[in-house]
C-alpha cells in the first residue's frame, strides 16, 4: 500500500511542476519574451495546453467569468495542496500503522 501512497504523491508533484511550467511559459509569451511563431515554443505550448485542459476545463465551467483573468490554475493549485496534505495526514493508513 505504501507504493500507492508514493505513486499518488509523485503524480500530484508531476501535475504541480507541469502547471508551473505552463504558467511560466504563459507569462513569457504574454510579455513577448517568447513568440508562438517559433515552432518549438508553439509545440511546447500546445503540449502543455493538451495536458492541462482536462484539469482546467471542469474548473473553468464552475468558476464565474472573470474576463481576462483565469483563476482555474489557482483553484487547481489549492486542490493539489489539499490533496497532498490529506495524503500526508493519512499516510499511516497506506503503511498499515
N, CA, C and O atoms as CSV, one atom per row, in Angstrom:
chain,resi,resn,atom,element,x,y,z
A,1,UNK,N,N,0.813,-1.196,0.000
A,1,UNK,CA,C,0.000,0.000,0.000
A,1,UNK,C,C,0.854,1.257,0.000
A,1,UNK,O,O,0.417,2.308,-0.469
A,2,UNK,N,N,2.066,1.154,0.523
A,2,UNK,CA,C,2.950,2.313,0.531
A,2,UNK,C,C,3.281,2.772,-0.869
A,2,UNK,O,O,3.507,3.960,-1.100
A,3,UNK,N,N,3.312,1.841,-1.807
A,3,UNK,CA,C,3.589,2.186,-3.191
A,3,UNK,C,C,2.475,3.041,-3.777
A,3,UNK,O,O,2.741,3.941,-4.574
A,4,UNK,N,N,1.246,2.775,-3.396
A,4,UNK,CA,C,0.116,3.584,-3.875
A,4,UNK,C,C,0.254,5.015,-3.359
A,4,UNK,O,O,0.047,5.977,-4.098
A,5,UNK,N,N,0.608,5.138,-2.075
A,5,UNK,CA,C,0.804,6.463,-1.496
A,5,UNK,C,C,1.886,7.233,-2.249
A,5,UNK,O,O,1.692,8.391,-2.618
A,6,UNK,N,N,3.015,6.588,-2.472
A,6,UNK,CA,C,4.127,7.245,-3.157
A,6,UNK,C,C,3.784,7.569,-4.602
A,6,UNK,O,O,4.196,8.610,-5.115
A,7,UNK,N,N,3.040,6.701,-5.264
A,7,UNK,CA,C,2.634,6.961,-6.643
A,7,UNK,C,C,1.687,8.158,-6.713
A,7,UNK,O,O,1.806,8.990,-7.612
A,8,UNK,N,N,0.752,8.248,-5.775
A,8,UNK,CA,C,-0.171,9.388,-5.744
A,8,UNK,C,C,0.571,10.691,-5.468
A,8,UNK,O,O,0.301,11.711,-6.103
A,9,UNK,N,N,1.498,10.656,-4.528
A,9,UNK,CA,C,2.289,11.857,-4.239
A,9,UNK,C,C,3.122,12.268,-5.455
A,9,UNK,O,O,3.220,13.455,-5.768
A,10,UNK,N,N,3.718,11.294,-6.137
A,10,UNK,CA,C,4.528,11.600,-7.314
A,10,UNK,C,C,3.655,12.171,-8.431
A,10,UNK,O,O,4.057,13.115,-9.110
A,11,UNK,N,N,2.473,11.608,-8.623
A,11,UNK,CA,C,1.556,12.108,-9.639
A,11,UNK,C,C,1.152,13.556,-9.355
A,11,UNK,O,O,1.126,14.380,-10.269
A,12,UNK,N,N,0.840,13.869,-8.103
A,12,UNK,CA,C,0.498,15.238,-7.739
A,12,UNK,C,C,1.678,16.182,-7.939
A,12,UNK,O,O,1.495,17.323,-8.363
A,13,UNK,N,N,2.899,15.708,-7.635
A,13,UNK,CA,C,4.089,16.536,-7.864
A,13,UNK,C,C,4.321,16.788,-9.352
A,13,UNK,O,O,4.702,17.895,-9.732
A,14,UNK,N,N,4.103,15.798,-10.189
A,14,UNK,CA,C,4.274,15.976,-11.629
A,14,UNK,C,C,3.271,16.994,-12.160
A,14,UNK,O,O,3.630,17.870,-12.946
A,15,UNK,N,N,2.018,16.880,-11.736
A,15,UNK,CA,C,1.000,17.854,-12.163
A,15,UNK,C,C,1.390,19.247,-11.693
A,15,UNK,O,O,1.225,20.219,-12.430
A,16,UNK,N,N,1.903,19.353,-10.477
A,16,UNK,CA,C,2.341,20.641,-9.928
A,16,UNK,C,C,3.410,21.263,-10.826
A,16,UNK,O,O,3.301,22.434,-11.191
A,17,UNK,N,N,4.445,20.493,-11.187
A,17,UNK,CA,C,5.538,21.039,-11.979
A,17,UNK,C,C,5.126,21.341,-13.416
A,17,UNK,O,O,5.625,22.296,-14.012
A,18,UNK,N,N,4.229,20.547,-13.977
A,18,UNK,CA,C,3.717,20.845,-15.317
A,18,UNK,C,C,2.925,22.149,-15.289
A,18,UNK,O,O,3.014,22.954,-16.216
A,19,UNK,N,N,2.157,22.354,-14.233
A,19,UNK,CA,C,1.403,23.601,-14.109
A,19,UNK,C,C,2.348,24.796,-13.955
A,19,UNK,O,O,2.108,25.850,-14.543
A,20,UNK,N,N,3.409,24.641,-13.178
A,20,UNK,CA,C,4.394,25.724,-13.024
A,20,UNK,C,C,5.014,26.057,-14.379
A,20,UNK,O,O,5.145,27.231,-14.724
A,21,UNK,N,N,5.396,25.039,-15.150
A,21,UNK,CA,C,5.978,25.268,-16.472
A,21,UNK,C,C,4.987,25.980,-17.387
A,21,UNK,O,O,5.368,26.881,-18.133
A,22,UNK,N,N,3.729,25.584,-17.333
A,22,UNK,CA,C,2.689,26.210,-18.159
A,22,UNK,C,C,2.493,27.676,-17.788
A,22,UNK,O,O,2.365,28.529,-18.667
A,23,UNK,N,N,2.470,27.968,-16.509
A,23,UNK,CA,C,2.278,29.345,-16.050
A,23,UNK,C,C,3.468,30.212,-16.450
A,23,UNK,O,O,3.282,31.326,-16.941
A,24,UNK,N,N,4.677,29.717,-16.249
A,24,UNK,CA,C,5.865,30.492,-16.627
A,24,UNK,C,C,5.895,30.719,-18.130
A,24,UNK,O,O,6.212,31.820,-18.582
A,25,UNK,N,N,5.571,29.696,-18.909
A,25,UNK,CA,C,5.551,29.846,-20.358
A,25,UNK,C,C,4.488,30.854,-20.788
A,25,UNK,O,O,4.719,31.635,-21.711
A,26,UNK,N,N,3.330,30.848,-20.133
A,26,UNK,CA,C,2.290,31.815,-20.489
A,26,UNK,C,C,2.741,33.237,-20.180
A,26,UNK,O,O,2.442,34.157,-20.940
A,27,UNK,N,N,3.454,33.428,-19.077
A,27,UNK,CA,C,3.980,34.760,-18.765
A,27,UNK,C,C,4.995,35.198,-19.816
A,27,UNK,O,O,4.963,36.336,-20.283
A,28,UNK,N,N,5.895,34.290,-20.185
A,28,UNK,CA,C,6.912,34.632,-21.183
A,28,UNK,C,C,6.283,34.963,-22.530
A,28,UNK,O,O,6.769,35.840,-23.244
A,29,UNK,N,N,5.220,34.277,-22.876
A,29,UNK,CA,C,4.520,34.559,-24.137
A,29,UNK,C,C,3.782,35.899,-24.032
A,29,UNK,O,O,3.833,36.708,-24.958
A,30,UNK,N,N,3.104,36.132,-22.922
A,30,UNK,CA,C,2.347,37.381,-22.763
A,30,UNK,C,C,3.243,38.607,-22.691
A,30,UNK,O,O,2.856,39.681,-23.152
A,31,UNK,N,N,4.435,38.465,-22.121
A,31,UNK,CA,C,5.367,39.585,-22.053
A,31,UNK,C,C,6.276,39.644,-23.277
A,31,UNK,O,O,7.242,40.406,-23.303
A,32,UNK,N,N,5.964,38.839,-24.287
A,32,UNK,CA,C,6.643,38.809,-25.584
A,32,UNK,C,C,8.136,38.500,-25.480
A,32,UNK,O,O,8.938,38.969,-26.287
A,33,UNK,N,N,8.489,37.714,-24.487
A,33,UNK,CA,C,9.850,37.192,-24.409
A,33,UNK,C,C,9.968,36.019,-25.377
A,33,UNK,O,O,10.988,35.853,-26.046
A,34,UNK,N,N,8.913,35.209,-25.445
A,34,UNK,CA,C,8.826,34.109,-26.399
A,34,UNK,C,C,7.692,34.393,-27.370
A,34,UNK,O,O,6.753,35.127,-27.062
A,35,UNK,N,N,7.801,33.798,-28.545
A,35,UNK,CA,C,6.820,34.031,-29.593
A,35,UNK,C,C,6.246,32.694,-30.038
A,35,UNK,O,O,6.990,31.738,-30.254
A,36,UNK,N,N,4.923,32.623,-30.177
A,36,UNK,CA,C,4.284,31.377,-30.590
A,36,UNK,C,C,4.557,31.037,-32.052
A,36,UNK,O,O,4.231,29.936,-32.497
A,37,UNK,N,N,5.145,31.955,-32.802
A,37,UNK,CA,C,5.508,31.647,-34.192
A,37,UNK,C,C,6.770,30.790,-34.272
A,37,UNK,O,O,7.093,30.245,-35.328
A,38,UNK,N,N,7.471,30.676,-33.161
A,38,UNK,CA,C,8.628,29.783,-33.113
A,38,UNK,C,C,8.106,28.352,-32.946
A,38,UNK,O,O,7.321,28.082,-32.037
A,39,UNK,N,N,8.535,27.439,-33.813
A,39,UNK,CA,C,7.959,26.085,-33.794
A,39,UNK,C,C,8.116,25.357,-32.456
A,39,UNK,O,O,7.177,24.706,-31.999
A,40,UNK,N,N,9.279,25.456,-31.828
A,40,UNK,CA,C,9.485,24.751,-30.560
A,40,UNK,C,C,8.585,25.314,-29.466
A,40,UNK,O,O,7.988,24.559,-28.699
A,41,UNK,N,N,8.489,26.628,-29.396
A,41,UNK,CA,C,7.630,27.260,-28.390
A,41,UNK,C,C,6.178,26.874,-28.624
A,41,UNK,O,O,5.457,26.565,-27.676
A,42,UNK,N,N,5.746,26.890,-29.879
A,42,UNK,CA,C,4.362,26.534,-30.203
A,42,UNK,C,C,4.074,25.083,-29.842
A,42,UNK,O,O,2.996,24.776,-29.333
A,43,UNK,N,N,5.024,24.186,-30.100
A,43,UNK,CA,C,4.823,22.770,-29.771
A,43,UNK,C,C,4.731,22.549,-28.264
A,43,UNK,O,O,3.859,21.821,-27.790
A,44,UNK,N,N,5.635,23.181,-27.514
A,44,UNK,CA,C,5.622,23.033,-26.060
A,44,UNK,C,C,4.331,23.621,-25.494
A,44,UNK,O,O,3.707,23.028,-24.614
A,45,UNK,N,N,3.933,24.790,-26.001
A,45,UNK,CA,C,2.707,25.440,-25.531
A,45,UNK,C,C,1.491,24.558,-25.808
A,45,UNK,O,O,0.643,24.371,-24.935
A,46,UNK,N,N,1.407,24.022,-27.011
A,46,UNK,CA,C,0.268,23.166,-27.369
A,46,UNK,C,C,0.262,21.885,-26.528
A,46,UNK,O,O,-0.796,21.430,-26.092
A,47,UNK,N,N,1.439,21.310,-26.306
A,47,UNK,CA,C,1.531,20.104,-25.491
A,47,UNK,C,C,1.088,20.336,-24.059
A,47,UNK,O,O,0.346,19.531,-23.496
A,48,UNK,N,N,1.544,21.441,-23.465
A,48,UNK,CA,C,1.132,21.751,-22.097
A,48,UNK,C,C,-0.367,22.047,-22.018
A,48,UNK,O,O,-1.037,21.642,-21.068
A,49,UNK,N,N,-0.885,22.754,-23.022
A,49,UNK,CA,C,-2.328,23.007,-23.046
A,49,UNK,C,C,-3.111,21.708,-23.146
A,49,UNK,O,O,-4.127,21.540,-22.471
A,50,UNK,N,N,-2.642,20.787,-23.987
A,50,UNK,CA,C,-3.335,19.498,-24.127
A,50,UNK,C,C,-3.284,18.682,-22.844
A,50,UNK,O,O,-4.234,17.966,-22.528
A,51,UNK,N,N,-2.189,18.783,-22.104
A,51,UNK,CA,C,-2.080,18.057,-20.841
A,51,UNK,C,C,-2.978,18.641,-19.750
A,51,UNK,O,O,-3.575,17.901,-18.968
A,52,UNK,N,N,-3.068,19.960,-19.704
A,52,UNK,CA,C,-3.744,20.604,-18.583
A,52,UNK,C,C,-5.207,20.946,-18.834
A,52,UNK,O,O,-5.948,21.174,-17.878
A,53,UNK,N,N,-5.643,20.988,-20.076
A,53,UNK,CA,C,-7.028,21.353,-20.354
A,53,UNK,C,C,-8.041,20.390,-19.719
A,53,UNK,O,O,-9.085,20.846,-19.254
A,54,UNK,N,N,-7.773,19.065,-19.681
A,54,UNK,CA,C,-8.735,18.187,-18.978
A,54,UNK,C,C,-8.862,18.508,-17.485
A,54,UNK,O,O,-9.880,18.192,-16.870
A,55,UNK,N,N,-7.845,19.127,-16.907
A,55,UNK,CA,C,-7.914,19.512,-15.496
A,55,UNK,C,C,-8.563,20.880,-15.355
A,55,UNK,O,O,-9.423,21.074,-14.496
A,56,UNK,N,N,-8.158,21.828,-16.194
A,56,UNK,CA,C,-8.668,23.196,-16.100
A,56,UNK,C,C,-10.109,23.324,-16.594
A,56,UNK,O,O,-10.868,24.128,-16.054
A,57,UNK,N,N,-10.495,22.561,-17.594
A,57,UNK,CA,C,-11.814,22.703,-18.216
A,57,UNK,C,C,-12.971,22.619,-17.244
A,57,UNK,O,O,-13.800,23.529,-17.208
A,58,UNK,N,N,-13.059,21.550,-16.449
A,58,UNK,CA,C,-14.175,21.462,-15.496
A,58,UNK,C,C,-14.157,22.589,-14.451
A,58,UNK,O,O,-15.209,23.058,-14.016
A,59,UNK,N,N,-12.957,23.012,-14.058
A,59,UNK,CA,C,-12.855,24.094,-13.078
A,59,UNK,C,C,-13.342,25.398,-13.694
A,59,UNK,O,O,-14.030,26.177,-13.034
A,60,UNK,N,N,-12.989,25.645,-14.961
A,60,UNK,CA,C,-13.420,26.870,-15.639
A,60,UNK,C,C,-14.937,26.917,-15.803
A,60,UNK,O,O,-15.534,27.992,-15.753
A,61,UNK,N,N,-15.557,25.766,-15.996
A,61,UNK,CA,C,-17.014,25.737,-16.133
A,61,UNK,C,C,-17.715,26.084,-14.821
A,61,UNK,O,O,-18.812,26.642,-14.831
A,62,UNK,N,N,-17.085,25.756,-13.696
A,62,UNK,CA,C,-17.675,26.033,-12.395
A,62,UNK,C,C,-17.466,27.492,-11.989
A,62,UNK,O,O,-18.366,28.116,-11.426
A,63,UNK,N,N,-16.277,28.037,-12.274
A,63,UNK,CA,C,-15.948,29.396,-11.853
A,63,UNK,C,C,-16.729,30.428,-12.658
A,63,UNK,O,O,-17.050,30.192,-13.823
A,64,UNK,N,N,-17.035,31.570,-12.044
A,64,UNK,CA,C,-17.699,32.638,-12.804
A,64,UNK,C,C,-16.735,33.264,-13.810
A,64,UNK,O,O,-15.518,33.172,-13.649
A,65,UNK,N,N,-17.278,33.896,-14.841
A,65,UNK,CA,C,-16.462,34.545,-15.858
A,65,UNK,C,C,-15.800,35.777,-15.256
A,65,UNK,O,O,-16.484,36.680,-14.774
A,66,UNK,N,N,-14.480,35.818,-15.283
A,66,UNK,CA,C,-13.731,36.943,-14.727
A,66,UNK,C,C,-13.011,37.727,-15.809
A,66,UNK,O,O,-12.039,38.428,-15.527
A,67,UNK,N,N,-13.474,37.616,-17.033
A,67,UNK,CA,C,-12.845,38.350,-18.127
A,67,UNK,C,C,-11.537,37.715,-18.535
A,67,UNK,O,O,-11.491,36.523,-18.839
A,68,UNK,N,N,-10.473,38.497,-18.546
A,68,UNK,CA,C,-9.172,38.001,-18.980
A,68,UNK,C,C,-8.392,37.280,-17.900
A,68,UNK,O,O,-7.304,36.770,-18.165
A,69,UNK,N,N,-8.924,37.225,-16.684
A,69,UNK,CA,C,-8.221,36.601,-15.575
A,69,UNK,C,C,-8.677,35.149,-15.420
A,69,UNK,O,O,-9.849,34.878,-15.162
A,70,UNK,N,N,-7.737,34.228,-15.582
A,70,UNK,CA,C,-8.053,32.805,-15.474
A,70,UNK,C,C,-7.681,32.320,-14.077
A,70,UNK,O,O,-6.503,32.248,-13.730
A,71,UNK,N,N,-8.679,31.994,-13.294
A,71,UNK,CA,C,-8.453,31.546,-11.923
A,71,UNK,C,C,-8.365,30.029,-11.791
A,71,UNK,O,O,-8.134,29.514,-10.697
A,72,UNK,N,N,-8.547,29.316,-12.893
A,72,UNK,CA,C,-8.525,27.851,-12.840
A,72,UNK,C,C,-7.191,27.308,-12.313
A,72,UNK,O,O,-7.212,26.400,-11.482
A,73,UNK,N,N,-6.023,27.822,-12.758
A,73,UNK,CA,C,-4.777,27.291,-12.194
A,73,UNK,C,C,-4.667,27.490,-10.685
A,73,UNK,O,O,-4.158,26.618,-9.981
A,74,UNK,N,N,-5.135,28.620,-10.188
A,74,UNK,CA,C,-5.086,28.871,-8.746
A,74,UNK,C,C,-5.952,27.867,-7.990
A,74,UNK,O,O,-5.535,27.334,-6.962
A,75,UNK,N,N,-7.143,27.612,-8.495
A,75,UNK,CA,C,-8.043,26.657,-7.849
A,75,UNK,C,C,-7.440,25.251,-7.879
A,75,UNK,O,O,-7.521,24.516,-6.895
A,76,UNK,N,N,-6.837,24.878,-9.011
A,76,UNK,CA,C,-6.224,23.544,-9.119
A,76,UNK,C,C,-5.017,23.441,-8.195
A,76,UNK,O,O,-4.801,22.394,-7.583
A,77,UNK,N,N,-4.211,24.525,-8.079
A,77,UNK,CA,C,-3.094,24.523,-7.135
A,77,UNK,C,C,-3.593,24.284,-5.711
A,77,UNK,O,O,-3.021,23.478,-4.978
A,78,UNK,N,N,-4.641,24.972,-5.326
A,78,UNK,CA,C,-5.182,24.810,-3.977
A,78,UNK,C,C,-5.678,23.376,-3.769
A,78,UNK,O,O,-5.474,22.792,-2.705
A,79,UNK,N,N,-6.324,22.818,-4.785
A,79,UNK,CA,C,-6.798,21.423,-4.684
A,79,UNK,C,C,-5.632,20.450,-4.557
A,79,UNK,O,O,-5.707,19.488,-3.792
A,80,UNK,N,N,-4.556,20.694,-5.300
A,80,UNK,CA,C,-3.378,19.821,-5.210
A,80,UNK,C,C,-2.776,19.896,-3.810
A,80,UNK,O,O,-2.412,18.870,-3.235
A,81,UNK,N,N,-2.672,21.100,-3.263
A,81,UNK,CA,C,-2.132,21.251,-1.911
A,81,UNK,C,C,-3.005,20.515,-0.902
A,81,UNK,O,O,-2.492,19.827,-0.020
A,82,UNK,N,N,-4.308,20.654,-1.028
A,82,UNK,CA,C,-5.232,19.967,-0.112
A,82,UNK,C,C,-5.074,18.453,-0.232
A,82,UNK,O,O,-5.031,17.747,0.775
A,83,UNK,N,N,-4.987,17.953,-1.479
A,83,UNK,CA,C,-4.824,16.503,-1.669
A,83,UNK,C,C,-3.495,16.010,-1.110
A,83,UNK,O,O,-3.442,14.943,-0.498
A,84,UNK,N,N,-2.423,16.770,-1.310
A,84,UNK,CA,C,-1.125,16.356,-0.774
A,84,UNK,C,C,-1.146,16.317,0.749
A,84,UNK,O,O,-0.614,15.391,1.361
A,85,UNK,N,N,-1.758,17.320,1.350
A,85,UNK,CA,C,-1.841,17.345,2.819
A,85,UNK,C,C,-2.715,16.209,3.334
A,85,UNK,O,O,-2.393,15.583,4.344
A,86,UNK,N,N,-3.817,15.943,2.642
A,86,UNK,CA,C,-4.696,14.852,3.057
A,86,UNK,C,C,-3.974,13.512,2.951
A,86,UNK,O,O,-4.103,12.661,3.831
A,87,UNK,N,N,-3.215,13.326,1.875
A,87,UNK,CA,C,-2.443,12.085,1.742
A,87,UNK,C,C,-1.393,11.977,2.839
A,87,UNK,O,O,-1.222,10.914,3.437
A,88,UNK,N,N,-0.687,13.076,3.104
A,88,UNK,CA,C,0.360,13.050,4.128
A,88,UNK,C,C,-0.234,12.768,5.511
A,88,UNK,O,O,0.349,12.023,6.299
A,89,UNK,N,N,-1.391,13.362,5.802
A,89,UNK,CA,C,-2.009,13.141,7.109
A,89,UNK,C,C,-2.548,11.722,7.271
A,89,UNK,O,O,-2.703,11.243,8.395
A,90,UNK,N,N,-2.829,11.057,6.175
A,90,UNK,CA,C,-3.359,9.686,6.217
A,90,UNK,C,C,-2.343,8.663,5.718
A,90,UNK,O,O,-2.715,7.559,5.323
A,91,UNK,N,N,-1.070,9.025,5.734
A,91,UNK,CA,C,-0.025,8.111,5.231
A,91,UNK,C,C,0.028,6.824,6.061
A,91,UNK,O,O,0.369,5.763,5.538
A,92,UNK,N,N,-0.299,6.914,7.320
A,92,UNK,CA,C,-0.285,5.725,8.165
A,92,UNK,C,C,-1.223,4.652,7.669
A,92,UNK,O,O,-0.935,3.464,7.811
A,93,UNK,N,N,-2.337,5.046,7.091
A,93,UNK,CA,C,-3.284,4.077,6.545
A,93,UNK,C,C,-2.648,3.291,5.403
A,93,UNK,O,O,-2.880,2.090,5.264
A,94,UNK,N,N,-1.850,3.969,4.592
A,94,UNK,CA,C,-1.210,3.300,3.460
A,94,UNK,C,C,-0.131,2.335,3.914
A,94,UNK,O,O,0.095,1.304,3.280
A,95,UNK,N,N,0.540,2.670,5.018
A,95,UNK,CA,C,1.631,1.835,5.511
A,95,UNK,C,C,1.186,0.856,6.601
A,95,UNK,O,O,2.000,0.084,7.107
A,96,UNK,N,N,-0.096,0.882,6.962
A,96,UNK,CA,C,-0.625,-0.081,7.907
A,96,UNK,C,C,-0.315,0.220,9.354
A,96,UNK,O,O,-0.281,-0.700,10.171
A,97,UNK,N,N,-0.085,1.483,9.704
A,97,UNK,CA,C,0.202,1.836,11.102
A,97,UNK,C,C,-1.063,2.128,11.851
A,97,UNK,O,O,-1.018,2.442,13.041
